[in-house]
Amino acid sequence: MTTLTYVIMAIQVLCAIALVAVITIQSGKNAGLSGAIAGGSDTFLGKGKSKTLDATLASATKWIAGAFVLLTFVLNLL
């Protein structure tokens, strides 16, 4: 194996760890329903901050997953 293969494998491992972390941090899609039924007290500003964080994490998930797939294809070709 060449040095390039080892470098790409290391980047792929870091990408996999980042992907697991970003997915774990995201809130579930059904989290809002339980708060509405139980009478959770979310303020307007708190909801907006949560939505932007969730949107950012969703975007990061897409980019990291795309990089992971690309690195997998590159490693397959090497």
Buried (B, 14 or more C-beta within 10 A) or exposed (E): EEEEEEEBBEBBEEBBEBBEEBBEEBEEEEEBEEEEEEEEEEEEEEEEEBEEEBEEBEEBBEEBBEBBEEBBEBBEEE
